[in-house]
Every structure is written in structure tokens, then in C-alpha cells.
Amino acid sequence: MKKKFKAESQRLLDMMINSIYTHKEIFLREIISNASDAIDKMCYLALTDKSVGMSRKDFEIILTLDKENRTLTVSDNGIGMNAEELEQNLGTIAFSGSKKFSEEIEQADKERQGTASGNFADQVDIIGQFGVGFYSAFMVADKVEVVTKKYGEDQAYRWVSEGAGGYTIEEAERDGQGTDVIMHIREDGEEQDEYSQYMREYPIYKLVKKYSDYIRFPIKMLMPHPEIKEGSDPKNPEFYEVYEYEVFNSMVPLWQRKRADVTKEEYEEFYKSNFQDDTPPLETITVSVEGMVSYDALMFIPELIPNKYYSDEFSGGLQLYSSGVLIMDKCKELLPEYFNFVRGVVDTPDLSLNISRELLQHDRQVKLISKNLEKKIHSKLEELRDKDREKYEKFYKSFGRQLKLCALDDYGKYKNELQDFLMFYSSTENKFVTLAEYVDRMKEDQEYIYYASGDSIDAVDKMPQTEILKDKGIEILYFTDSTDEFIPDMFGKYKEKKFMSVIDGDFDLGDGKTDEKMTETFKDTFDFVKETLGDKVDVVKATTKLKSHPVVISSGEGITFEMEKYFTAVNPELGMKAKRILELNVDHKAFLALDRARQDDPERAKKMCEVLLNQALLIAGLPIEDPSGYTDIVCSFF
């Protein structure tokens, strides 16, 4: 007799198929997980009842393809079910027999504490939940049969359903305890191979490796192997296929083994094969935690930037497992955005297989795991930075830009977490240093962290503005990344030391000279230069920051030239433009010649103003308005 489901079947089935599961292929993971649970229950019985006469090595999960009848069967020799349990577990969608079993063995352990049998609740992980995971089979099957026989009972039963219409339960035949889940695979729809792929050995093998590789019991299936026909031509042999059972899953997760028992080569091979990287990881991090939330984690810091890393196509996150079963391939919730380059896995028994991404975002256990993993990565990077600088510099070459971008993101929201990992080239050390190292070396009376921005280390090193500071032995940090220019504004200061731009800042080097005094002394000349250049410059003034060079151009406060270049490259239509402050070295012979020409030959002096402006623009890496006109003026002096 056909029975109706006890829940709102159509609505719930639609939710299971269309909402909880993103990919149809998940169905196999769920059915295998249920089979593993059934075997776990049988293992528990074998431990508590010696008459069972079975041990862990006797259990297995068998996959069977019947291409003629278009069925895929998952069979186990676990505990099995009787008619009442079939009704209870499969007649009510979202009823969790596994969850109920977990509660029962936990209670049994409490009652048996101190006995020789031990704590089985610590040895058995219940993964799937009948009622939610089981019904994922209907994503690929238009009919599902369950033939099951409970251990210790003589009668087997068959449960059959074609979906929300209901189900039937009848007596059946089965040798030995266990369960067969027989899925009648749908015919392909508009999409070619949409369902037929589940009728071939290799796609099934790949799904087992992807989702169920670490199930603790062997998962077997007959696989074809080519053999040469006897008597065929050796030069052009004929082949036939021999089918042999193969175990698909490795069964023992690498991350659950003690680090001392795993070789470096094993970690490297796992990383390369699981994360599509030909280069071994720069560093490996292992974590094993037991407590309010228990989990194992195996994480890798890559040496090289992953493909398309700095693009919208890249997706970070760790693989999330529940007791060896893959829940999510890239779980972003397990890592902060600034550590999204870390690859790896997290395995916890404290999450349901059926948890959705929306639930993950609010799950207290996931948040706790994430916070702990963040601390572990943070500690590892600190260790590399302080004890293995060569390796840290390799890491920074690949991912320093990511740390900077995230330190600047959201108005410096994460600057405290990341500022000590940032590095910049030092004018005195001739290598990359941290902000902390710079501050520790500062002269006793030095007020500022001096920096200079440019396109490259070589370009910055040759800037006229750096000459005097270098002569005085003052260290300068070279900002050569397009994001560096935003650090002073976002950070404000580091360890109470403010940032000062060597290019745009006005600073007193204690020699008694000031820009204001020198500008006033040569006021007539500066007024002449401003009048000649007009709106090509905003301000013309004297500078004390130059030694052997006659002129520079700066932007003062606000948008800098490097920011202008950045915004122009991102979106030219924004029209972001820095101020033009022309600064002249009054001690240079070029300025003295200009001062004389202003009085003796004003037309020549005007040409000299144009030359000095264009020289300053070229030094700053800015475009000049009329290159041809500039060369004509220069040639006119010959």
C-alpha cells in the first residue's frame, strides 16, 4: 500500500533539491555518508556485543553500476533497518536517525563510564542525517529503492519512492544485514550528459575521491582494465575489458595523522595534487584542537601567486570537511580576507553535512575555528619574518600587495593586524625592512618616518629630494607600489611616529634655513616665475630640500602625484589631479642665472622658466604638455 510522507513532502523536497544543494553531484556524498553511518553503528554493536563476530576490517561500501537498467546502487553491510525504522527514518523528511543514535551512544557512555569498553562516542563520528541527505538522491534519480535488513532479524524490507507522491514498504529478500540504496538515474534533459555521467565508472570514481576520500571504510566498485586477447597480433593487439574491484578512497586523512608521522614529501604531494600547484608550498601549518569545538586543520602558505589571484575570478577559502566528508570546497568563512591566499582543509565533527553557506556565516563554531586559524597563520608569519627572513621575503614578494590592500581597505580597518607584516625598501639597509625595524633605528631626535614614492627603487633612489637626507644618514623608505602612497593617510602614524613625504613634505633639517625665508629673499624672481607659468603651476617657492639639483615639483597636502597616476590608470574620467608646487633651489647656479636673466633679459628668463618646469615634471614622472615646444626652447639656448 502506498503511503504519504508525514511532512509537507513536495515543499520540503523542492527545498532539499533546489536550495540546500548547489550541485547535483552532492547526492553520492550523502548516500555514501549514510552508508558509513550504518557501518559505524554496526561497529559499535560489535564492540559491545562479542557475539557479533565482526571487526572493522570486515566492513565495506560497494558501488554498483547497472548500465542496462540505468541504476546506481550503494550497498553497505552496516546495521540495517527494520520496517519500523524505515517508516521513521525515510517516511518523515528531515528525521535524523543518525542524530538520534549519537544522542543514544552519548547517554550510554555516561552510564558505562569507567568500564573497560571505553568511550565509543569519541571513536564514532556520525556524518549524514537520513531525511535530508538521503533525499538528495532525487536530484539525479526519478525513483529510489532501499532494500535493507537489520542485524539480528530475519526479514528484509524494500522501501520505494518516486518522489513527493509518497512511498511503499514491502517485504523483500537480502543476504545478510545492511542496506542497498538503488537509484534509477534520470534520462538526460536539455543538457547533454546531465545525468548519464553517473552511469560511467570514471565520473563516479572522481566524485568519491572529491567528496568521500576520507570515509574510514573501503568504498569499492568494479573497474574495467584492458587485457590483450590471447592469440591477437602483437603489432596490432586486440583488447577486451576485465572488471576488478578497486578501492577508491584513501580512508586516512593526512590532517588526522600526527605531524611527526608525516613526511615533508607527503605534505608537498598532498598540496600539489589537491590545490593544482606545481610548486611545493612555502610553509605548512597543522592544527589539532579538542574542546568546546574540535577540529583538525592542515594549511599551506603558497610560494607563488595562484593563477588570477589579483582578479575577480579568484576565489579563496579552505576546504571544509565534516568527519572526513567534504562539505564545501572553498569556505571563505574560515579565513579573513587578508589571508585568502592560504590553501588547506579543516575537518570538524561538530557541523552537519547539510549546513548551508548562509548558516555558516552565523555559526558560532565556524567563527571560533576561524578566529583560531587566523591566530595560527599570524603566528607562523611572525615566525618567518623574525627567524627566516629569506623565506618571508619570498612570501612577501608574492603576497605583500594583498596584505597592503587589506590593511588599507575600509579606511584601515585591519591596519593593526597587518601593519607589522608590511615591508619597504630602505635607503640605508639596501633591502626590505619593516616599519618596526625602521623606527627602532631612528635617530634620537628624529620626528618622522621619511618616505619617498616612485615607480621603482632605482627611480626613487635618484630623486633629487633624497640627496640631503641620505647625506645626513637619515633612512628613507621607498614606496614603489601603487598602494603604498595611501599608507600615510590611512595609518596616520606608526608607534607614535608620523609619516613625512620627502617629495611633498616641508621639513626642517636644523640648518637654520627655511623655505619661507628664502622665498621672501627672492620674492621678485618667484613672482616672475609664477606670472610666466600661469595656471601651469599652483605655487612657486624656494626649497631647502635640494642639494645639487635646481628644481623639483611637489603636490603638498592632499592628492599626491602617485595617487594621481593611480586614479588616472583606474578611471581617467575621474579627473583627479594633484596640485603643482614648483620648488627652486636658490643656491643652484641655474636659479642664479634665472635671477640675472629676469633683470637683464626677461624673454630668455621666460624660456628658462619653461625649461625648469618641464625638467621638474620629467623628474616626477609626469607628462609634459608640449614635448616638441620644450625641445625647441632647449635648442634655442645653443
HELIX and SHEET records of a PDB file:
HELIX    1   1 SER A    9  MET A   15  1                                   7    
HELIX    2   2 MET A   16  ILE A   20  3                                   5    
HELIX    3   3 ILE A   26  THR A   48  1                                  23    
HELIX    4   4 LYS A   50  VAL A   52  5                                   3    
HELIX    5   5 ARG A   56  ASP A   58  5                                   3    
HELIX    6   6 ALA A   83  GLY A   91  1                                   9    
HELIX    7   7 GLY A   97  GLU A  111  1                                  15    
HELIX    8   8 PHE A  120  ASP A  122  5                                   3    
HELIX    9   9 PHE A  134  MET A  139  5                                   6    
HELIX   10  10 SER A  196  MET A  199  5                                   4    
HELIX   11  11 GLU A  201  TYR A  211  1                                  11    
HELIX   12  12 LEU A  254  GLN A  256  5                                   3    
HELIX   13  13 ARG A  259  ASP A  261  5                                   3    
HELIX   14  14 LYS A  264  ASN A  274  1                                  11    
HELIX   15  15 LYS A  332  LEU A  334  5                                   3    
HELIX   16  16 GLU A  337  PHE A  339  5                                   3    
HELIX   17  17 ARG A  357  LEU A  360  1                                   4    
HELIX   18  18 ARG A  364  LYS A  387  1                                  24    
HELIX   19  19 ARG A  389  GLY A  412  1                                  24    
HELIX   20  20 LYS A  415  LEU A  418  1                                   4    
HELIX   21  21 GLN A  419  PHE A  421  5                                   3    
HELIX   22  22 LEU A  435  ARG A  441  1                                   7    
HELIX   23  23 ILE A  457  ASP A  461  1                                   5    
HELIX   24  24 PRO A  464  THR A  466  5                                   3    
HELIX   25  25 GLU A  467  ASP A  471  1                                   5    
HELIX   26  26 ASP A  484  PHE A  486  5                                   3    
HELIX   27  27 ILE A  487  PHE A  491  1                                   5    
HELIX   28  28 ASP A  515  THR A  521  1                                   7    
HELIX   29  29 LYS A  523  LEU A  533  1                                  11    
HELIX   30  30 GLY A  534  LYS A  536  5                                   3    
HELIX   31  31 PHE A  561  VAL A  570  1                                  10    
HELIX   32  32 PRO A  572  LEU A  574  5                                   3    
HELIX   33  33 LYS A  589  ASP A  600  1                                  12    
HELIX   34  34 PRO A  602  ILE A  619  1                                  18    
HELIX   35  35 PRO A  627  SER A  636  1                                  10    
SHEET    1   A 9 LYS A   2  LYS A   3  0                                        
SHEET    2   A 9 TYR A 167  ALA A 172 -1                                        
SHEET    3   A 9 ALA A 156  SER A 161 -1                                        
SHEET    4   A 9 ALA A 141  LYS A 149 -1                                        
SHEET    5   A 9 GLY A 178  ILE A 185 -1                                        
SHEET    6   A 9 THR A  71  ASP A  76 -1                                        
SHEET    7   A 9 ILE A  61  ASP A  66 -1                                        
SHEET    8   A 9 ILE A 219  ILE A 228  1                                        
SHEET    9   A 9 PHE A 239  VAL A 247 -1                                        
SHEET    1   B 5 GLU A 283  VAL A 289  0                                        
SHEET    2   B 5 TYR A 295  ILE A 301 -1                                        
SHEET    3   B 5 ARG A 343  ASP A 347 -1                                        
SHEET    4   B 5 LEU A 318  SER A 322  1                                        
SHEET    5   B 5 VAL A 325  CYS A 331 -1                                        
SHEET    1   C 6 PHE A 432  THR A 434  0                                        
SHEET    2   C 6 MET A 423  SER A 426 -1                                        
SHEET    3   C 6 LEU A 477  PHE A 479 -1                                        
SHEET    4   C 6 TYR A 448  SER A 453  1                                        
SHEET    5   C 6 LYS A 497  SER A 501  1                                        
SHEET    6   C 6 LYS A 493  TYR A 494 -1                                        
SHEET    1   D 3 VAL A 539  ALA A 542  0                                        
SHEET    2   D 3 ILE A 581  LEU A 584  1                                        
SHEET    3   D 3 VAL A 551  SER A 554 -1                                        
END                                                                             
